[in-house]
Amino acid sequence: MISFVRKWGLWVLILLGWATTTSAQQKYTLSGYVRDAETGEDLAGAQVVIPSVGTGALCNSYGFYSLTVVGGEYDVVVRYASFEEDTVHLRLTQDITQNFDLREKSYQVKAVEITDEAKTDNVTGLDMSVEKMSLREIRKLPAFMGEVDVIRTIQLLPGVIPVGEGITGYYVRGGQANQNLVLLDNATVYNASHLLGFFSVFNADALRDEYKLYKGGIPAQYGTRLSSVLDLHMKEGNTKQFHVSGGLGAISSRLTVEGPIAKDKASFMVSGRRNYADVFLLAAKDENLRATKLFFYDFNAKVNWRISEKDRLFASGYFGRDVFKFRKLFANDWGNATGSLRWNHLFSDKLFNNATAIVSDFFYGFEAETFTGDRFKFESGIRDFTFKDDVTWFVNPKNQMQFGIDATLHKFNPGVFKPLGESFLQELNVSPDYAAETAIYASNEQTLSERVSMVYGLRWSQFAQIGPGEEYNYDSTYENRLDTTTYKSGEIIKLYHGLEPRFSVRYLVGAHNSIKASYMRTRQYLHLASNSTASFPWDIWVPSSRHIQPQIADQVAVGYFQNLFDNQLEASVELYYKSMQNQIDFKNGAELILNPTLETEILKGKGHAYGAEFMLRKTRGPLTGWLSYTLSNAVRQIAGINNGLAYPANSNRRHDVSVAGSYQINPRINVGATWVYASGRPVTFPVGGYRVDSVFVPLYGARNGSKLPDYHRLDLSLTIDGKDRETADHKRRLESSWNFTCYNAYGRRNAFSVDFREEKKDDPNHPGQQITVRNAYKTYLFRWVPSITWNFKF
């Protein structure tokens, strides 16, 4: 370990020595924060540019920028999407701290023409295989049952495939649903769904306006998952004035309160949401339905304290639960809880540090009654304690470095079975597992010339399964247990480590077009024990061990990006290839719950995926939106499945098309629409069968050898805003809007699943006799789902 750190430190020193440039002219540093003038929120990604020397900087995730140039007098221009541009004349004769407060644009609609600042970030930026979305855009699109949902929107982007009809789980570039890292204020969210996947856990009112989805070229500071990273942050709270916002919908309601604790110094934000499906059940005629509980709730909170211009403290938390109870027969609940305590510190005008302590907890439990009347309770979950320290070094205008550490202690609770009351049942307890996951990383964003820029980095990760615990030893078939080894608390059971290089390059062909390429290696040490295609709450997370190796993926991608018609249209095409090692699946009929020898149910293999993603996006004018098309293929090859031959992965969809758009008819009326088409997802159907004592036993064909019918759907929305807040004679305190949505507007019967039923029919060869046949029937969930929501803010 010591020798590795020495080598890593030497590599960083060499990198810094090569990257740092010197000049005979005196240089000074301009640094500070860019914020929203109305709310005080940091504007991550804002541009600070000095046009006369052709240089600039982007604000980091906390709105901080740093720019070093030769001393002199300059006009400094600050830009951020949908905000008014600000220009300041400065004389640099020493290092200067300059903060900027930008005001949101007030659009004037004349002859249905809306103007906005030209955007070329998609061409000139180094981001590749990264989707940036704004909640302002999302709110203009149709929302399922009126719930604006971040995850449902990313399913409309190229390379992202939903796991099923109405489900918020998703696949990215041929990966599995559990290979996506979802972060909320740097805390891992292990199950991001409500109501078995029909809604996500993210209340849009509590989130910052912009978020990112990394599908490839993932920066070195991110790890722990194979396929993608979804990075979300909560609002910091308005430091200027108090605001209340919320909405009353057909399926749920929400309320958010934010405001200053000390004006311009400290602020808070609290937000709650509750679904009330159980309220509607009270009106049901069926007594069983009236006695059923079915709802979810969320609570978000955040406090932001600007201690000084060099120190800021953030504390944030999320708590959400799902509750389902059917009379006294069955009840279960599950949910997430996260907490983050973050400290930002400026060591200098070039060195920015972000230290974070995090706790993340996922819990699942249910109570039930056996046919004998005995009641029992089952609980499982996973809990993490994490510390991260990330440093950004603005070396000079051509080099920006990031480096840091990441350490997590995992506690896995595979399951506890407890009898309730007097019972003949016995308590069962699968001992918890423990693991320590650590990583160090360094990366540099470097401008080589006006045309060529690159990001290169290296991440080293280590995973140790630790005691207390027992490790079983098996023969080569894993069918016979040979002996057991017992480990003390803190003792290493199995250790894995490895390098994860990351590299991206951009070549600027012209002012409006560029070519980009990237390579990345990712490692995933956690695995999801599941017999389903999506992540459901009863799935169990397990660590890598002597018997379960870490998953490893290598991905290369190349893309062409171009802006057309004065930057009104953004066009791109990306090609990718991904290979995956140590992919796992489970034997048919595998016992996953309360199984202390889960490794005996595992099958291992490999996989690969490749595809082409096309995107055309309109960003300006009354009509905005995008058209995306993905052509892809994803396969797995696992010993013991499909006779060892390659078969389509659950994530395999050959064709996927999404159209999303909104049209601003006038300042108060907006219409939106989305249309999606996808090839049917792969499934395994029976190809025959036989009878044993009049019971039909099906024989299944090749794994995922069949597929469901192709899927397509149209959603429509209409948003009517209230009167303008600013009027000629007074200022309205209340802003409101009505949103009308219809999901699946033309009532397509999309197959959620297909089952086979036995039926009697006349035998055509023997009149008067009947034969038994098995016919296929598809189950569909949603047709013509209308909703109405009233949103307000004051």
LUMRO-100994 format. One line per 4 residues: their letters; for each residue y, x, z of C-alpha. Coordinates in steps of 0.1 Angstrom, whole numbers, padded with zeros to 4 digits. Each point is the difference from the previous one (the first is absolute). Layout:
N
A) Y/X/Z; ...
end
This chain:
794
MISF) 0000/0000/0000; 0024/0028/0010; -0007/0019/-0032; 0005/-0031/-0021
VRKW) 0034/-0007/0017; 0010/0036/-0007; -0009/-0004/-0037; 0018/-0033/-0002
GLWV) 0031/0015/0016; -0001/0029/-0024; -0003/-0024/-0029; 0031/-0019/0012
LILL) 0020/0032/0004; -0009/0011/-0035; 0009/-0035/-0013; 0034/0001/0018
GWAT) 0008/0035/-0012; -0007/-0010/-0036; 0018/-0033/0002; 0032/0011/0018
TTSA) 0027/0013/-0023; 0031/0020/0008; 0035/0002/-0014; 0030/0022/0003
QQKY) 0023/-0030/0002; 0006/-0016/0033; -0018/-0033/0004; 0005/-0029/0024
TLSG) -0021/-0030/0010; 0010/-0036/-0002; -0023/-0023/0021; 0000/-0033/0017
YVRD) -0014/-0036/-0001; 0004/-0028/-0025; 0000/-0035/0016; 0005/-0036/-0008
AETG) 0036/-0008/0010; -0009/-0036/0010; -0031/0006/0021; 0001/0038/0008
EDLA) -0036/0004/-0014; -0008/0033/-0015; -0003/0000/-0038; -0031/0021/-0008
GAQV) 0000/0013/-0035; 0038/-0002/-0006; 0014/0026/-0024; 0027/0024/0009
VIPS) 0012/0017/-0031; 0027/0026/-0010; 0004/-0007/-0037; 0022/0030/-0008
VGTG) -0028/0025/0008; -0029/-0023/-0009; -0017/0001/0033; -0009/-0026/0026
ALCN) -0024/-0010/0028; -0020/-0031/0010; 0001/-0013/0035; -0033/0002/0020
SYGF) -0017/-0029/0017; 0027/-0001/0027; 0030/0001/-0023; 0007/0037/0005
YSLT) 0011/0023/-0028; 0009/0037/-0003; 0016/0018/-0030; 0011/0036/-0003
VVGG) 0025/0011/-0026; 0025/0028/-0007; 0033/-0006/0019; 0027/-0020/-0019
EYDV) 0015/-0034/-0005; -0024/-0028/-0012; -0003/-0037/-0006; -0031/-0011/0018
VVRY) -0016/-0032/-0013; -0025/-0021/0021; -0022/-0026/-0017; -0027/-0025/0012
ASFE) -0015/-0028/-0019; 0018/-0034/0004; 0028/0017/0020; 0035/0010/-0010
EDTV) 0005/0036/-0011; 0021/0021/0023; 0020/0031/-0010; 0017/0025/0024
HLRL) 0020/0031/-0009; -0009/0029/0023; 0011/0036/0004; -0029/0022/0010
TQDI) 0012/0030/0019; -0025/-0004/0028; -0031/-0020/0008; 0009/-0037/0001
TQNF) -0016/-0031/0015; 0009/-0030/-0020; -0016/-0034/0005; 0003/-0028/-0025
DLRE) 0000/-0038/0005; -0008/-0019/-0031; 0007/-0037/-0006; -0024/-0023/-0018
KSYQ) 0012/-0012/-0034; 0013/-0035/-0004; -0012/-0011/-0034; 0022/-0022/-0021
VKAV) -0019/-0021/-0026; 0020/-0005/-0031; -0017/-0014/-0031; -0033/0008/0019
EITD) 0007/0037/-0001; -0008/0022/0030; 0008/0037/0000; -0014/0027/0022
EAKT) 0000/0038/0002; -0020/0018/-0026; -0033/0013/0015; -0018/0031/-0013
DNVT) -0020/0009/0032; -0033/-0010/-0016; 0006/0026/-0028; 0017/0028/0019
GLDM) -0018/-0004/0033; -0031/0019/0009; -0018/-0030/0013; -0031/-0008/-0021
SVEK) -0025/-0028/0005; 0024/-0014/0026; 0011/-0036/0000; 0033/-0007/0018
MSLR) 0008/-0036/0007; 0030/-0018/0016; -0003/-0031/0022; 0030/-0013/-0019
EIRK) -0022/0000/-0032; -0030/-0015/0018; 0019/-0029/0014; 0009/-0012/-0035
LPAF) -0037/-0003/-0009; -0025/-0028/0008; -0015/0003/0035; -0034/-0014/0010
MGEV) 0007/-0030/0023; 0036/0012/0002; -0009/0033/0019; 0017/0030/-0016
DVIR) -0027/0026/0001; 0003/0037/-0007; -0037/0005/-0007; -0003/-0030/-0024
TIQL) 0028/0015/-0020; -0015/0035/-0003; -0031/-0018/-0015; 0022/-0007/-0030
LPGV) 0005/0037/-0007; -0020/0021/-0024; -0031/0017/0015; -0001/-0024/0030
IPVG) -0028/-0027/0000; -0004/-0028/0025; -0034/-0002/0016; -0003/-0037/-0007
EGIT) 0017/-0034/-0005; 0028/-0004/0025; -0010/0031/0020; 0026/0026/0010
GYYV) -0025/0029/0000; 0004/0023/-0031; -0017/0028/-0019; 0020/0030/-0014
RGGQ) -0012/0019/-0031; -0037/-0007/0006; 0000/0006/0037; -0012/-0023/0028
ANQN) 0022/-0022/0022; -0007/0022/0030; 0013/0031/-0019; 0036/-0012/0002
LVLL) 0022/0013/0028; 0025/-0027/0012; 0028/0013/0023; 0026/-0019/0020
DNAT) 0026/0023/0015; -0026/0028/-0004; -0027/-0020/0019; -0033/-0008/-0017
VYNA) -0007/-0036/-0005; -0038/-0003/-0003; -0002/-0036/-0011; 0031/-0013/-0017
SHLL) -0011/-0036/-0005; 0002/-0034/0016; -0022/-0031/-0004; -0029/0021/-0014
GFFS) 0023/0016/-0026; 0021/-0028/-0013; 0032/0014/0015; 0011/0035/0010
VFNA) 0012/0010/0034; 0034/0010/-0013; 0028/-0023/0007; 0025/0008/-0027
DALR) 0030/-0009/0022; -0009/0029/0023; -0003/0027/-0027; 0025/0024/-0016
DEYK) 0010/-0010/-0035; -0019/0028/-0019; -0036/0012/0003; -0023/0023/-0020
LYKG) -0036/-0001/-0012; -0015/0034/-0009; -0029/-0003/-0025; -0001/0036/-0009
GIPA) 0020/0032/0005; 0000/-0008/0038; 0023/0024/0019; -0016/0025/0023
QYGT) 0013/-0017/0032; -0024/-0029/-0007; -0037/0002/0006; -0031/-0018/0015
RLSS) -0006/-0023/-0029; -0015/0005/-0035; 0019/-0023/-0024; 0035/-0011/0010
VLDL) 0028/-0001/0026; 0021/-0031/0006; 0030/0012/0021; 0020/-0028/0018
HMKE) 0028/0002/0025; 0015/-0027/0023; 0037/-0007/0000; 0020/0020/0025
GNTK) 0022/-0028/0011; 0036/-0008/-0009; 0024/0024/0018; 0031/-0020/-0010
QFHV) -0005/-0036/0010; -0026/-0026/0010; -0020/-0018/-0026; -0027/-0027/0002
SGGL) -0023/-0007/-0030; -0032/-0018/-0006; -0018/-0028/-0019; -0019/-0032/0004
GAIS) -0029/-0003/-0024; -0030/-0022/-0007; -0025/0024/0015; 0021/0021/0024
SRLT) 0034/0007/0015; 0018/0031/0010; 0031/0012/0019; 0018/0034/0001
VEGP) 0028/0010/0023; 0018/0033/-0003; 0032/0015/0012; 0018/0028/0019
IAKD) -0008/0011/0035; 0030/0023/-0002; 0020/-0003/-0032; -0007/0028/-0025
KASF) -0022/0017/0026; -0030/-0021/0008; -0016/-0031/-0014; -0031/-0022/0002
MVSG) -0021/-0022/-0022; -0026/-0026/0011; -0019/-0022/-0024; -0028/-0026/0004
RRNY) -0021/-0020/-0023; -0026/-0027/0007; -0023/-0019/-0022; -0007/-0036/0010
ADVF) -0031/-0010/-0020; -0014/-0013/0033; 0029/-0025/0003; -0011/-0017/-0032
LLAA) -0036/-0001/0012; 0012/-0023/0029; 0006/-0027/-0025; -0035/0002/-0015
KDEN) -0023/-0030/0004; -0030/0022/0007; -0003/0007/0037; -0014/0034/-0007
LRAT) 0030/0010/-0020; 0024/-0013/0027; -0018/0023/0025; 0003/0030/-0023
KLFF) 0026/0027/0005; 0010/0021/-0030; 0033/0020/0000; 0015/0035/0000
YDFN) 0032/0015/0015; 0020/0032/-0003; 0026/0017/0021; 0021/0030/-0011
AKVN) 0026/0018/0021; 0021/0032/-0004; 0027/0018/0018; 0023/0026/-0016
WRIS) 0022/0023/0020; 0024/0026/-0015; 0003/0024/0029; 0022/0023/-0020
EKDR) 0005/0011/-0036; -0030/0023/0005; -0023/-0022/0020; -0014/-0034/-0006
LFAS) -0027/-0019/0019; -0021/-0029/-0014; -0026/-0021/0018; -0019/-0027/-0019
GYFG) -0030/-0021/0004; -0021/-0026/-0017; -0025/-0025/0014; -0019/-0026/-0020
RDVF) -0030/-0022/0006; -0022/-0025/-0018; -0017/-0028/0020; -0028/-0022/-0012
KFRK) -0019/-0024/0022; -0025/-0028/-0009; -0004/-0023/0029; -0019/0018/0027
LFAN) -0026/0014/-0024; 0018/0029/-0014; 0032/0019/0005; 0013/0033/-0013
DWGN) 0033/0020/-0001; 0010/0033/-0015; 0032/0019/-0006; 0020/0032/0000
ATGS) 0024/0016/0025; 0021/0030/-0008; 0027/0019/0017; 0022/0029/-0011
LRWN) 0025/0022/0019; 0019/0022/-0024; 0026/0027/0006; 0022/0013/-0029
HLFS) 0018/0033/0007; 0023/0022/-0022; -0007/0036/0008; 0027/0009/-0025
DKLF) 0016/-0015/-0031; -0030/0011/-0020; -0029/-0006/0025; -0010/-0036/0008
NNAT) -0028/-0007/0025; -0019/-0032/0006; -0024/-0002/0029; -0021/-0031/0006
AIVS) -0025/-0012/0026; -0021/-0029/-0012; -0027/-0024/0014; -0019/-0022/-0023
DFFY) -0026/-0026/0010; -0023/-0023/-0019; -0020/-0026/0019; -0027/-0025/-0010
GFEA) -0019/-0024/0022; -0018/-0033/0000; -0017/-0024/0024; -0029/-0022/-0010
ETFT) -0028/-0022/0013; -0037/0004/-0008; -0023/-0030/-0008; -0012/0002/0036
GDRF) 0036/-0005/0014; 0005/0036/0011; 0035/0014/-0007; 0008/0035/-0008
KFES) 0029/0022/-0011; 0002/0029/-0025; 0028/0025/-0003; 0007/0031/-0022
GIRD) 0030/0020/-0012; 0016/0033/-0005; 0030/0017/0018; 0020/0030/-0010
FTFK) 0025/0022/0018; 0020/0021/-0024; 0027/0027/0001; 0018/0010/-0031
DDVT) 0028/0025/-0006; 0016/0003/-0034; 0027/0024/-0009; 0022/-0001/-0031
WFVN) 0018/0032/-0010; 0028/-0003/-0026; -0003/0036/-0011; 0024/-0001/-0029
PKNQ) 0009/-0024/-0028; -0032/0010/-0019; -0025/0000/0029; -0008/-0025/0027
MQFG) -0029/0007/0023; -0021/-0022/0023; -0025/0012/0025; -0016/-0014/0031
IDAT) -0030/-0009/0021; -0020/-0032/0006; -0025/-0005/0029; -0020/-0032/0008
LHKF) -0025/-0008/0027; -0023/-0029/-0012; -0020/-0022/0022; -0026/-0022/-0018
NPGV) -0015/-0030/0018; -0030/-0010/-0022; -0007/-0030/0021; -0006/-0016/0034
FKPL) -0022/-0031/0005; 0006/-0019/0033; -0017/-0031/0013; 0024/-0026/0015
GESF) -0009/-0018/0032; -0036/-0005/0010; -0022/0011/-0030; -0033/0014/-0009
LQEL) 0018/0023/-0026; 0003/0037/0008; 0031/0021/-0004; 0000/0024/-0029
NVSP) 0024/0028/-0004; 0002/0025/-0028; 0017/0031/0015; 0034/0008/-0014
DYAA) 0006/0029/-0023; 0029/0025/0002; 0015/0023/-0025; 0031/0023/-0004
ETAI) 0017/0002/-0034; 0026/0026/-0006; 0020/0013/-0030; 0027/0024/-0009
YASN) 0019/0000/-0032; 0028/0016/-0020; 0016/-0010/-0033; 0030/0010/-0021
EQTL) 0020/-0020/-0026; 0015/0025/-0024; 0023/-0002/-0030; -0009/0027/-0024
SERV) 0025/-0009/-0027; 0019/-0030/-0013; -0032/-0013/-0016; -0027/0011/0023
SMVY) -0006/-0010/0037; -0031/0001/0021; -0015/-0008/0034; -0028/0021/0013
GLRW) -0016/-0002/0034; -0031/0007/0020; -0015/-0021/0028; -0028/0013/0023
SQFA) -0019/-0027/0019; -0026/0003/0027; -0022/-0027/0015; -0022/0005/0032
QIGP) -0024/-0026/0012; 0000/0006/0038; -0018/-0010/0031; -0010/-0017/0022
GEEY) -0027/-0014/-0022; -0036/0004/-0013; -0010/0012/-0034; -0034/-0010/-0014
NYDS) -0021/0023/-0021; -0022/-0014/-0028; -0025/0012/-0026; 0011/0003/-0036
TYEN) -0006/-0037/-0007; 0022/-0012/0029; -0028/-0024/0009; -0014/0019/0030
RLDT) 0021/0012/0029; -0011/0034/0012; 0021/0006/0031; 0034/-0005/0016
TTYK) 0028/0025/0009; 0025/-0009/0027; 0036/0013/0000; 0024/0002/0028
SGEI) 0036/-0013/0000; 0021/0021/-0024; -0029/0019/-0014; 0000/0003/-0038
IKLY) -0029/-0019/-0017; 0009/0007/-0036; 0031/0017/-0016; 0013/-0004/-0035
HGLE) 0031/0015/-0016; 0014/0007/-0034; 0031/0006/-0022; 0018/-0028/-0019
PRFS) 0022/0015/-0027; 0027/-0022/-0015; 0021/0007/-0032; 0024/-0019/-0022
VRYL) 0022/0012/-0028; 0027/-0018/-0021; 0013/0012/-0034; 0032/-0017/-0011
VGAH) -0003/-0005/-0038; 0035/-0016/-0002; 0025/-0019/0021; -0022/-0031/-0002
NSIK) -0036/0011/-0003; -0023/0024/0018; -0037/0011/0004; -0016/0003/0034
ASYM) -0034/0012/0012; -0016/0002/0034; -0032/0012/0018; -0011/-0008/0035
RTRQ) -0030/0004/0023; -0004/-0025/0029; -0025/-0002/0028; -0011/-0030/0021
YLHL) -0019/0005/0032; -0002/-0037/0011; -0024/-0024/-0016; -0002/-0038/0000
ASNS) -0034/-0016/0008; 0001/-0031/-0021; -0023/-0022/-0021; 0029/-0017/-0017
TASF) 0023/0011/-0028; 0032/-0004/0020; 0011/0011/0035; -0008/-0029/0024
PWDI) 0007/0002/0038; -0037/0003/0009; -0004/0032/-0020; -0005/0031/0022
WVPS) 0017/0033/-0004; -0022/0031/0005; 0008/0037/0001; -0015/0028/-0022
SRHI) -0029/0016/0018; -0030/0023/-0006; -0015/-0028/-0021; 0031/-0014/-0017
QPQI) 0021/0025/-0019; 0038/-0004/-0007; 0010/-0016/-0033; 0018/0022/-0024
ADQV) 0020/-0010/-0031; 0017/0020/-0028; 0025/-0017/-0023; 0019/0012/-0030
AVGY) 0027/-0021/-0018; 0024/0005/-0028; 0028/-0024/-0010; 0029/-0006/-0024
FQNL) 0031/-0018/0013; 0030/-0013/-0021; 0030/-0022/0005; 0013/-0022/-0028
FDNQ) 0031/-0020/-0009; 0024/0017/0024; -0026/0002/0028; -0006/-0037/0000
LEAS) -0037/0005/-0008; -0023/0025/0018; -0031/0008/-0019; -0030/0021/0011
VELY) -0036/0008/-0007; -0023/0019/0023; -0035/0013/-0005; -0022/0010/0029
YKSM) -0035/0012/0009; -0014/0000/0035; -0033/0014/0013; -0013/-0009/0034
QNQI) -0027/0018/0021; -0020/-0013/0030; 0005/-0037/-0008; -0021/-0022/0023
DFKN) -0016/-0034/-0003; -0025/-0018/0022; -0035/-0012/-0006; -0007/-0036/-0009
GAEL) -0002/-0020/0032; 0014/0029/0021; 0006/-0007/0037; 0036/0011/0007
ILNP) 0009/-0017/0032; -0012/0015/0033; -0020/0026/-0018; 0000/0034/0018
TLET) -0018/0016/-0030; 0023/-0011/-0027; -0006/0032/-0020; -0035/-0012/-0008
EILK) 0014/-0029/-0020; 0023/0022/-0022; -0005/0010/-0036; 0021/0028/-0015
GKGH) 0012/0009/-0034; 0030/0006/-0023; 0025/-0019/-0021; 0027/0004/-0026
AYGA) 0028/-0021/-0015; 0023/0004/-0030; 0026/-0021/-0017; 0034/-0005/-0017
EFML) 0029/-0019/0016; 0029/-0014/-0020; 0032/-0013/0015; 0031/-0015/-0015
RKTR) 0027/-0009/0025; 0035/-0017/-0004; 0024/0009/0027; 0033/-0014/-0011
GPLT) 0015/-0033/-0011; -0008/-0036/0010; -0036/0004/-0011; -0020/0027/0020
GWLS) -0036/0008/0005; -0029/0019/-0015; -0031/-0001/-0022; -0030/0022/0010
YTLS) -0034/0005/-0016; -0028/0021/0014; -0031/0011/-0020; -0025/0016/0024
NAVR) -0036/0007/0010; -0015/0008/0034; -0037/0008/0007; -0021/0012/0028
QIAG) -0034/0018/0000; -0018/-0001/0033; -0036/0009/0007; -0020/-0031/0010
INNG) 0021/-0024/-0020; -0006/-0011/-0035; -0029/0025/-0003; 0025/0028/0004
LAYP) 0019/-0010/-0032; 0038/-0004/-0002; 0013/-0035/0005; 0034/-0017/0000
ANSN) 0019/0004/0032; 0013/-0031/0018; 0035/0010/-0010; -0009/0001/-0037
RRHD) 0023/-0022/-0022; 0001/0011/-0036; 0032/-0019/-0008; 0029/-0010/0023
VSVA) 0033/-0016/-0011; 0029/-0010/0022; 0033/-0016/-0010; 0027/-0005/0026
GSYQ) 0036/-0011/-0006; 0030/-0018/0014; 0030/-0015/-0017; 0033/-0006/0017
INPR) 0013/-0032/-0016; 0032/0001/0019; 0012/0015/0034; -0020/-0027/0019
INVG) -0031/-0007/-0020; -0029/0024/-0008; -0033/-0007/-0016; -0030/0023/0002
ATWV) -0035/0002/-0015; -0031/0022/0001; -0030/-0001/-0022; -0031/0021/0005
YASG) -0032/0005/-0020; -0030/0022/0010; -0035/0005/-0012; -0025/-0016/0023
RPVT) -0011/0022/0029; -0035/0014/0001; -0027/-0018/0020; -0038/0001/0004
FPVG) -0018/-0031/-0012; -0037/-0009/0004; -0020/0003/-0032; -0031/-0018/0013
GYRV) -0021/-0007/0031; -0032/-0012/0015; -0011/-0025/0027; -0016/0007/0033
DSVF) -0011/-0032/0019; 0024/-0021/-0021; 0029/0024/0008; 0017/0015/-0031
VPLY) 0005/0038/0003; 0025/0013/-0026; -0004/0032/-0019; 0033/0017/-0008
GARN) 0010/0020/-0031; 0019/0032/-0003; 0027/0007/0026; 0032/-0016/-0012
GSKL) -0017/-0006/-0033; 0017/-0034/-0005; 0036/-0011/0004; 0020/-0031/0009
PDYH) 0020/-0018/-0027; 0033/0015/-0009; 0029/-0009/0023; 0035/-0012/-0009
RLDL) 0027/-0019/0018; 0037/-0010/-0003; 0023/-0003/0030; 0035/-0015/-0001
SLTI) 0030/-0001/0024; 0035/-0014/0003; 0025/0013/0025; 0033/-0019/0006
DGKD) 0025/0018/0022; 0026/-0018/0021; 0037/0002/-0006; 0015/0035/-0001
RETA) 0006/0014/0034; 0034/0012/-0010; 0022/-0029/-0011; 0037/-0002/-0009
DHKR) 0011/-0013/0033; -0025/0010/0026; -0032/0019/0007; -0032/-0019/0004
RLES) -0022/0011/0030; -0032/-0013/-0014; -0017/0011/-0032; -0031/-0019/-0011
SWNF) -0023/-0006/-0030; -0029/-0022/-0010; -0030/0015/-0017; -0025/-0021/-0019
TCYN) -0033/0017/-0012; -0031/-0011/-0018; -0030/0023/0001; -0024/-0004/-0029
AYGR) 0024/-0023/-0018; -0025/-0010/-0028; -0029/-0006/0024; -0024/0026/-0013
RNAF) -0034/-0002/0018; -0004/0038/0006; -0034/0009/0014; 0001/0013/0035
SVDF) -0038/0003/0001; -0031/-0013/-0019; -0031/-0014/0017; -0033/-0013/-0014
REEK) -0014/-0034/0010; -0034/-0015/-0006; 0000/-0033/-0017; -0027/-0024/-0014
KDDP) 0001/-0010/-0036; -0024/-0017/-0025; -0025/0023/-0016; 0006/-0002/-0038
NHPG) -0036/0011/-0007; -0016/-0025/0024; 0016/-0035/0000; 0001/-0016/0034
QQIT) -0002/0033/0019; 0027/0020/0015; 0006/0037/0003; 0022/0021/0024
VRNA) 0028/0020/-0016; 0027/0022/0015; 0035/-0005/-0013; 0031/0021/0006
YKTY) 0031/-0016/0017; 0033/0018/0005; 0021/-0006/0031; 0038/0001/-0004
LFRW) 0026/-0001/0027; 0035/-0008/-0012; 0014/-0024/-0026; 0036/-0012/-0001
VPSI) 0011/0014/0033; 0037/-0012/0005; 0022/0012/0028; 0035/-0004/0012
TWNF) 0020/0024/0023; 0035/-0002/0015; 0015/0034/0007; 0031/0006/0021
KF) 0022/0028/0013; 0031/0000/0022
end
